[in-house]
Amino acid sequence: MSNIGLILLAAGASTRMGTPKQLLQYQQHSLLRHMVEVALASVCNPVIVVLGAYADRIRPEVELPNVRIVENDRWSEGMSTSIRSGIEALNDDVEAVVLMLCDQPFVSTQIINQLVHVFRATDGQIVASEYGGVQGVPALFKRTLFAELLTLSGAAGARQVIKQNAGEVFSLSFPEGIFDLDTRNDYERFQKLIAVSFLKRC
């Protein structure tokens, strides 16, 4: 059994989207349900999902075997509080954790497993996805950096820890990681991309 955990951050209010992005439809499920299933199919264990805004509406989407749900009552204070909630819920024997967001629809089980593979091969402190000229999530952090993740405040996310430890980062190319769903236009563009991809496979 893997002792690398995974934290899926899904506590935001989706202000720019105008509706909970976690509940957007994707492949006959909600976006969040899809992301949870991607995580569960990976080598990571435990899988922790952090909820906040709309938690009562969203919870039924993630009540699945082997999913640990954490509710962050301070979600409105920024992403740092959700990271903290997830880290604090990890078991003491977890040696590293993958942090991922619910609004990067092209994250796959393969990407998550590749992060773990690079970590195993290098024993690095951080393995980050690289896209658009930046290093970001999904990213794996060794336990030695948990304390630093816990000191994040406000809207600061994992990318701040990546920047602060630039010399300790191994990168994994993931060009599709640049695409996230923040606005209705993003979602409409995503639906078109999926439709084109489907037609190409037919």
C-alpha positions in Angstrom: 0.0 0.0 0.0 1.2 3.5 -0.9 2.1 5.8 1.9 1.8 8.9 -0.3 -1.4 10.8 0.3 -3.4 13.0 -2.0 -5.3 16.1 -1.1 -8.0 17.3 -3.6 -8.8 21.0 -2.9 -12.5 21.7 -3.6 -13.5 24.3 -1.1 -13.8 27.4 -3.2 -16.9 29.4 -3.9 -16.5 29.6 -7.7 -17.2 33.3 -7.7 -16.1 33.9 -11.3 -18.0 30.9 -12.6 -21.2 32.0 -11.0 -22.1 28.4 -10.0 -20.2 25.8 -8.1 -17.6 24.5 -10.5 -17.4 21.3 -8.5 -20.8 20.4 -9.8 -20.3 21.2 -13.5 -21.2 18.2 -15.7 -18.3 16.2 -17.2 -18.7 12.8 -18.8 -22.1 12.1 -17.2 -20.8 13.0 -13.7 -19.9 16.1 -11.9 -16.4 17.6 -12.4 -15.5 16.9 -8.8 -16.7 13.3 -9.0 -14.6 12.8 -12.0 -11.5 14.2 -10.3 -12.1 12.1 -7.2 -12.3 8.9 -9.4 -9.0 10.0 -11.1 -7.4 10.3 -7.7 -8.8 7.0 -6.4 -7.4 5.1 -9.4 -3.9 6.4 -8.6 -1.3 4.8 -6.3 -2.0 7.4 -3.7 -3.6 6.6 -0.3 -5.3 8.2 1.5 -7.3 10.4 -0.7 -8.6 13.5 1.1 -11.1 15.9 -0.3 -11.4 19.3 1.3 -14.8 21.0 1.0 -15.9 24.4 2.1 -18.4 26.6 0.2 -21.5 24.6 -0.8 -20.3 21.7 1.3 -23.8 20.3 1.9 -24.6 20.3 -1.8 -21.2 18.9 -2.9 -20.7 16.2 -0.2 -22.9 13.6 -1.9 -20.6 13.7 -4.9 -17.6 12.5 -2.9 -19.1 10.1 -0.4 -17.3 7.2 -1.8 -15.3 4.3 -0.3 -11.7 5.2 0.5 -12.4 9.0 0.3 -11.8 11.0 3.5 -13.9 14.2 3.5 -12.6 17.2 5.4 -14.7 20.3 5.8 -12.8 23.6 6.0 -15.0 26.1 7.9 -12.4 28.9 7.1 -12.5 28.4 3.4 -13.4 32.1 2.8 -9.9 33.1 4.2 -8.2 31.6 1.2 -6.7 28.4 -0.3 -4.0 28.2 2.5 -6.7 27.2 5.0 -7.8 24.3 2.8 -4.2 23.1 2.4 -3.8 23.3 6.1 -7.0 21.3 6.7 -5.9 18.6 4.3 -2.3 18.3 5.7 -3.6 18.1 9.3 -5.9 15.2 8.3 -3.0 13.1 6.9 -1.8 10.0 8.8 1.5 10.3 10.6 3.1 7.6 8.4 2.5 9.5 5.2 5.9 10.3 3.6 4.6 12.7 0.9 1.4 14.2 -0.5 0.1 15.2 -3.9 -1.9 18.4 -3.9 -4.3 18.9 -6.8 -7.2 21.2 -7.6 -10.7 20.2 -8.7 -10.7 22.6 -11.7 -7.9 21.2 -13.8 -9.9 18.7 -15.9 -7.0 17.3 -17.8 -5.3 15.9 -14.7 -5.2 12.1 -15.2 -4.4 9.1 -13.0 -1.3 8.8 -15.2 -0.1 12.3 -14.3 -0.5 11.6 -10.6 1.3 8.3 -10.8 4.1 10.0 -12.8 4.6 12.5 -10.0 5.0 9.6 -7.6 7.3 7.7 -9.9 9.6 10.8 -10.2 9.6 11.2 -6.4 10.5 7.5 -5.9 13.3 7.8 -8.5 14.8 11.0 -7.2 13.8 11.3 -3.6 13.4 15.0 -4.3 11.6 17.4 -2.0 9.1 18.5 -4.6 7.9 17.2 -7.9 5.8 19.8 -9.7 3.9 19.9 -13.0 5.3 22.3 -15.6 3.1 24.2 -18.0 3.0 27.7 -19.5 6.5 28.4 -18.2 5.6 27.9 -14.6 5.7 25.1 -12.0 2.5 24.3 -10.2 0.0 21.8 -9.2 -0.7 19.0 -9.3 2.5 18.7 -7.3 4.0 16.3 -4.8 5.6 17.5 -1.6 7.8 15.4 0.7 6.9 15.3 4.4 9.8 17.6 5.3 7.8 20.4 3.6 4.6 19.9 5.4 5.5 22.4 8.1 6.1 25.0 5.4 2.7 24.2 3.8 1.1 24.7 7.1 2.5 28.2 7.5 0.8 29.5 4.3 -1.7 32.2 4.8 -4.5 33.9 3.0 -4.8 33.2 -0.7 -1.3 31.7 -1.0 -1.2 28.3 -2.5 1.2 25.5 -3.1 3.0 27.5 -5.8 4.5 29.8 -3.2 6.2 26.8 -1.5 7.4 25.6 -4.9 9.0 29.1 -5.6 10.6 29.2 -2.2 12.2 25.8 -2.7 13.1 26.3 -6.4 16.4 24.4 -6.1 14.7 21.3 -4.7 12.1 21.0 -7.5 11.9 18.3 -10.1 9.6 19.1 -13.0 7.1 16.9 -14.9 5.9 18.3 -18.3 2.2 18.6 -18.3 1.2 21.2 -21.0 -2.5 20.6 -20.5 -2.2 21.7 -16.8 -2.4 25.3 -18.0 -6.1 24.8 -18.6 -8.4 25.4 -15.7 -12.1 26.2 -15.3 -12.5 29.6 -13.7 -15.2 31.2 -15.8 -18.3 30.1 -17.9 -16.2 30.8 -21.0 -13.6 28.4 -19.8 -16.2 25.7 -19.3 -17.7 26.3 -22.8 -14.3 26.2 -24.4 -13.6 22.9 -22.5 -16.9 21.4 -23.7 -15.9 22.2 -27.3 -12.5 20.6 -26.8 -14.0 17.5 -25.4 -16.5 17.3 -28.3 -13.7 17.7 -30.9 -11.7 15.0 -29.1 -14.7 12.7 -29.2 -15.3 13.2 -32.9 -11.6 12.5 -33.6 -11.9 9.2 -31.9 -15.0 8.2 -33.8 
